[in-house]
Amino acid sequence: MSKQQERWVIKAGSSLVAGKDDGINKSFIKDLVLQVQQLLNEGIQVVIVSSGAVAKGMHELDLTERPDSLNLLQAAAAIGQLGLIEGYKTEFSNFEIKTAQVLISHDDIANRTRYLNARNSLLTLLELGVVPIINENDSVSIEEISFGDNDTLAGAIVGLVDADRFVMLTDEEGVFSQDPKKYKNAKLLKQINLDDQSIEIDQITEGSAGVLGRGGMKTKIKAARLSLDAGAQTWVANGNDPQVLTNVLKGQEVGTFFEGSRDKLQSRKTWIASLGSPKGQLIIDDGAAKAISEEGSSLLPVGITALTGEFKKGDLVACHSQSNEVARGFSNFNASELDQIIGLKSEEINTKLGYASAEEVIHRDNLVLS
């Protein structure tokens, strides 16, 4: 799976998704789906990170305030998730667009093996033309280690899928100089450079999340930092505008645009380098070294001649030619599995191992030149 198409992550907040009638704002979802369909027609891959499961569950349980009890919160999320996804599925089916429900917890990002599994699953869905609809796995997550809001989750997803653009949709026009609900003279900040030390972050993040959500502007700033670190263009914009995403696509000025100094390639190198020493080494032949360094190819088992070290699936490994280190990346196999398939062609892997597995030892998206 090569990264060729432009890829967007769109986050929809509880204030937009929640509705007064049956717990879901069907009008908002309809408008969002219509815009996503237009993006798909332009060849853009789209991931939606949607809040609203707890709000839907609260409606089903006749609750007027977000539960303080973790058990009740988990129950509301479990009950509401079904109705939330059904709302999206119904609208997308009008355009014959397939959707997939994806629940992600903190461990799916922090744990390298689960990170790799989540990434591969999402990229496969996107390649199939499916729109993944992601929510935090509130029904089983523990509050103390959860993302705490879907803004932060969405910011992490940007890096997970290597997105080009990230749009956080809210019920405000964008980010203001002060909380517009408290201060009439609050001004919309059309651009925010997060590298600018003079910006009063405390002032622009003092707004609360409201009864249905956990976010607010503070978490949006945090998500924007994550997104910029992943190299994606980032906005906070008004989701009540039925043309907001198509206006972003057209290059029009929309909401608040975030700026930062880091580019995608450098941030990805920094991220992989920050993981410490590789857990193993793969010795590769000249053909594989050339394919990786000059053609941007994935590493296949046929190009590996030997390996050293004990490593697990998802661990960082180094790829060495006869003379020097060529690249580093995350292995799709543990050392024992890889030892069995060295030198094999991709189509021979499953037969040798006896079960379905990845075709690449290291996918090009998880491989960075040294």
C-alpha atoms as one frame of an Amber mdcrd trajectory, in Angstrom:
protein
   0.000   0.000   0.000   1.767   3.134  -1.130   0.923   6.620   0.018  -0.195
   8.347  -3.156  -3.594   9.883  -2.453  -4.075  12.882  -0.230  -5.389  11.866
   3.170  -7.544  13.880   5.587  -8.533  13.340   9.215 -11.762  15.085  10.186
 -12.793  15.361  13.824 -16.452  16.016  14.700 -17.141  17.214  18.239 -19.957
  16.229  20.566 -21.522  19.678  20.319 -22.101  19.020  16.618 -22.919  15.323
  16.591 -25.280  15.282  19.568 -28.947  16.070  18.866 -32.008  16.915  20.930
 -34.422  14.460  19.332 -32.868  10.996  19.574 -29.384  11.907  20.756 -27.910
  12.298  17.255 -27.871  15.412  15.067 -28.844  13.759  11.809 -28.777  17.052
   9.923 -25.098  17.615  10.806 -24.152  14.064   9.901 -25.971  14.394   6.580
 -24.073  17.599   5.739 -20.753  16.076   6.829 -21.281  12.943   4.757 -22.183
  15.012   1.701 -18.908  16.930   2.010 -16.874  13.772   2.595 -18.444  12.264
  -0.504 -17.200  15.274  -2.460 -13.697  14.799  -1.055 -13.759  11.121  -2.021
 -14.772  12.107  -5.545 -11.597  14.207  -5.668  -9.530  11.133  -4.836  -8.973
  12.118  -1.199  -8.946   9.430   1.486 -10.903  10.397   4.604 -10.830   9.280
   8.227 -13.558  10.566  10.559 -12.948  10.786  14.299 -16.396  11.266  15.770
 -17.513  12.048  19.277 -21.132  11.489  20.219 -21.318   7.920  21.534 -21.637
   9.006  25.163 -24.134  11.715  24.217 -26.253   9.160  22.341 -26.023   6.769
  25.280 -27.035   9.546  27.674 -30.163  10.077  25.586 -30.969   6.375  25.623
 -30.495   6.281  29.420 -32.407   9.548  29.999 -29.365  11.221  31.560 -29.142
  15.022  31.507 -25.480  15.323  32.573 -22.348  13.493  31.547 -21.809  10.650
  34.067 -19.134  11.048  36.724 -19.092   7.312  37.389 -16.620   5.468  35.165
 -18.890   2.411  34.993 -21.894   4.494  33.957 -19.761   6.395  31.435 -18.610
   3.123  29.903 -22.190   1.861  29.777 -23.405   5.027  28.054 -20.618   4.768
  25.494 -21.381   1.122  24.774 -25.099   1.825  24.322 -24.574   4.971  22.271
 -21.863   3.686  19.934 -24.293   1.491  18.016 -26.677   4.364  17.268 -23.822
   6.737  16.397 -22.311   4.405  13.814 -25.735   3.539  12.425 -26.339   7.243
  11.822 -23.162   7.530   9.756 -23.696   4.221   7.971 -27.214   5.205   6.883
 -26.071   8.482   5.325 -22.965   7.051   3.653 -24.991   4.177   2.202 -27.000
   6.725   0.216 -23.812   7.234  -1.824 -22.880   3.536  -1.765 -19.867   4.379
   0.393 -18.755   1.705   2.851 -17.889   2.620   6.424 -16.099   0.827   9.245
 -16.328   1.307  12.986 -12.904   1.520  14.636 -12.558   1.831  18.411  -9.110
   2.890  19.584  -7.687   3.055  23.094  -4.549   4.675  24.484  -2.679   1.367
  24.356  -3.303   1.089  20.622  -1.110   4.166  20.162   1.432   3.686  22.955
   2.068  -0.034  22.397   4.201  -0.532  19.295   2.683  -3.832  18.208  -0.866
  -2.548  18.594   0.154   0.725  16.950   1.381  -1.162  13.913  -1.762  -3.308
  13.815  -4.020  -0.262  14.064  -2.057   1.560  11.375  -2.102  -1.362   8.976
  -5.824  -1.911   9.521  -6.680   1.731   8.874  -4.463   1.985   5.790  -6.026
  -1.167   4.383  -9.517   0.249   4.889  -8.507   3.473   3.141  -6.998   1.590
   0.210 -10.312  -0.274  -0.122 -12.192   3.010  -0.377 -13.789   2.599   3.057
 -14.326   5.553   5.408 -13.156   4.569   8.924 -15.201   6.161  11.701 -13.090
   6.249  14.835 -14.005   6.826  18.446 -12.121   6.279  21.654 -12.992   2.908
  23.137 -14.852   4.494  26.070 -16.725   1.320  26.862 -13.551  -0.404  28.117
 -10.967   2.351  28.561  -9.867   3.473  32.007 -10.296   7.194  32.556  -6.834
   7.737  33.971  -5.059   6.345  30.886  -7.572   7.276  28.190  -7.048  10.109
  25.748  -9.697  11.977  27.710 -11.170  13.566  24.612 -11.460  12.860  20.926
  -9.437  15.958  20.017  -6.259  14.381  21.354  -7.210  11.030  19.856  -7.726
  12.667  16.458  -4.351  14.413  16.699  -2.725  11.042  17.340  -4.615   9.491
  14.416  -3.105  12.120  12.092   0.329  10.661  12.741  -0.967   7.103  12.774
  -2.267   7.316   9.188   0.266   9.890   7.954  -2.467  12.397   7.066  -1.928
  15.532   4.978  -4.714  17.635   6.483  -6.489  17.708   9.834  -9.740  19.611
  10.361 -11.287  19.848  13.833 -14.956  20.752  13.488 -16.563  22.569  16.396
 -19.600  24.776  17.082 -17.434  27.920  17.074 -16.026  29.820  14.080 -12.549
  28.804  15.155 -10.154  29.706  17.975 -10.692  33.088  19.617  -8.381  35.385
  21.540 -10.604  34.819  24.590 -13.662  32.728  25.364 -16.320  34.329  23.091
 -19.079  33.129  25.413 -17.647  35.314  28.179 -16.044  38.229  26.337 -17.875
  40.158  23.620 -14.620  41.660  22.308 -13.048  38.262  21.711 -11.542  38.090
  18.223 -11.293  35.151  15.870  -7.657  34.169  15.397  -7.401  33.310  11.709
  -3.855  32.005  12.091  -1.924  30.695  15.093   1.771  29.962  14.952   2.387
  27.527  17.792   6.106  28.335  17.619   5.329  31.954  18.578   6.189  32.281
  22.254   4.236  35.542  22.571   0.839  33.899  22.069  -1.212  33.787  25.258
  -2.220  30.132  25.116  -3.862  30.293  28.552  -6.276  32.975  27.387  -7.380
  31.233  24.219  -7.794  27.852  25.926  -9.927  28.906  28.878 -13.204  27.916
  27.186 -14.946  24.884  28.677 -16.124  21.802  26.846 -19.782  21.894  27.781
 -22.084  19.236  29.206 -21.528  16.636  26.485 -17.798  16.776  25.820 -14.423
  16.549  27.536 -12.519  18.789  25.169 -12.561  22.549  24.797  -9.924  24.735
  23.173  -7.115  23.462  25.381  -7.359  19.976  23.921  -7.639  21.411  20.415
  -4.339  23.213  20.850  -2.785  19.963  22.083  -4.224  18.097  19.094  -2.933
  20.799  16.747   0.586  20.322  18.136   0.362  16.579  17.527  -0.885  17.180
  14.007   1.815  19.719  13.169   4.458  17.370  14.538   3.146  14.808  12.048
   3.484  17.375   9.263  -0.222  17.916   8.537  -1.944  21.200   7.731  -4.327
  21.893  10.594  -7.545  23.841  11.142 -10.227  24.438  13.765 -13.398  25.423
  11.946 -17.174  25.773  12.243 -18.824  22.434  11.594 -22.229  24.059  11.285
 -21.127  25.501   7.945 -22.286  22.884   5.397 -19.462  23.925   3.025 -16.592
  24.096   5.504 -14.637  21.114   4.161 -15.173  21.972   0.516 -13.987  25.513
   1.307 -10.803  24.068   2.822 -10.380  22.022  -0.336 -10.775  25.144  -2.484
  -8.072  26.925  -0.499 -10.419  29.487   1.019  -9.777  31.045   4.409 -11.603
  28.943   6.985 -11.710  29.167  10.780  -8.295  29.083  12.449  -5.274  27.765
  10.579  -2.346  26.488  12.645   1.258  26.926  11.644   4.436  25.231  12.831
   7.995  24.833  11.656   8.232  21.046  11.379   7.750  19.205   8.111   6.416
  15.679   7.737   9.630  13.982   6.672  11.707  15.518   9.447   9.093  14.880
  12.124   8.842  11.238  11.086  12.625  10.816  11.230  12.666  12.458  14.642
   9.850  10.205  15.860  11.566   6.991  14.799  14.942   8.177  16.087  13.384
   8.940  19.459  12.514   5.276  19.990  16.081   4.458  21.019  18.330   1.642
  19.874  17.015  -0.908  17.365  16.092  -4.284  18.874  17.643  -6.158  15.961
  19.529  -5.927  12.683  18.561  -7.171   9.251  21.349  -7.758   6.732  20.037
  -6.967   3.255  21.489  -7.505  -0.216  22.476  -4.755  -2.637  19.232  -5.060
  -4.585  17.115  -4.471  -1.490  19.347  -1.607  -0.361  18.925   0.086  -3.743
  15.161  -0.503  -3.795  14.786   1.037  -0.339  17.109   4.017  -0.765  16.502
   4.935  -4.402  13.026   3.643  -5.231  11.227   4.111  -1.910  10.254   0.438
  -1.773   9.175  -1.680   1.189  11.593  -4.280   2.533  10.634  -7.782   1.401
  11.960 -11.066   2.840  13.587 -11.969  -0.476  16.091  -9.146   0.041  17.195
 -10.243   3.531  20.233 -12.477   3.913  20.587 -12.664   7.731  19.333 -11.227
  10.994  20.559 -10.696  14.536  18.836  -9.882  17.801  15.619 -10.883  19.536
  12.740  -8.616  18.578   8.968  -8.686  18.535   6.479  -7.640  15.914   6.354
  -3.850  15.872   9.870  -3.388  17.281  12.343  -1.003  15.702  15.004  -2.786
  13.625  17.929  -1.541  11.556  18.591  -2.575   7.956  22.259  -2.983   7.091
  23.967  -3.553   3.775  27.431  -5.117   3.761  29.008  -1.759   4.576  26.604
   0.496   6.465  23.138   1.077   7.934  20.622   1.840   5.195  17.360   2.398
   7.069  15.335   1.784  10.198  11.746   0.765  10.610   9.095  -1.304  12.368
   9.123  -5.029  11.665   5.893  -6.808  10.756   7.377 -10.063  12.105   9.146
 -11.222  15.234  12.674 -12.601  14.987  11.584 -16.236  15.031   9.066 -15.731
  12.219  11.493 -13.723  10.132  14.206 -16.335  10.522  11.882 -18.809   8.769
  11.094 -16.604   5.767  14.486 -15.027   4.959  15.036 -15.052   1.205  11.468
 -16.083   0.361   9.191 -14.355  -2.112   6.169 -12.577  -0.614   3.707 -15.135
  -1.976   5.590 -17.912  -0.162   5.337 -16.381   3.325   1.905 -17.680   4.351
   2.683 -21.216   3.218   5.930 -21.268   5.171   4.451 -19.826   8.370   1.137
 -21.632   8.105  -1.017 -18.549   8.693  -1.880 -15.252   7.045   0.642 -12.453
   7.534   1.938  -9.236   6.012   3.631  -9.315   2.609   6.382  -6.885   3.637
   8.911  -7.248   6.434   8.887  -3.458   6.815   6.298  -1.404   4.954   7.657
   1.687   3.213   5.411   3.903   5.377   7.203   2.549   8.477  10.692   2.793
   6.970  13.022   5.795   7.236  16.426   6.092   5.583  19.384   6.387   7.947
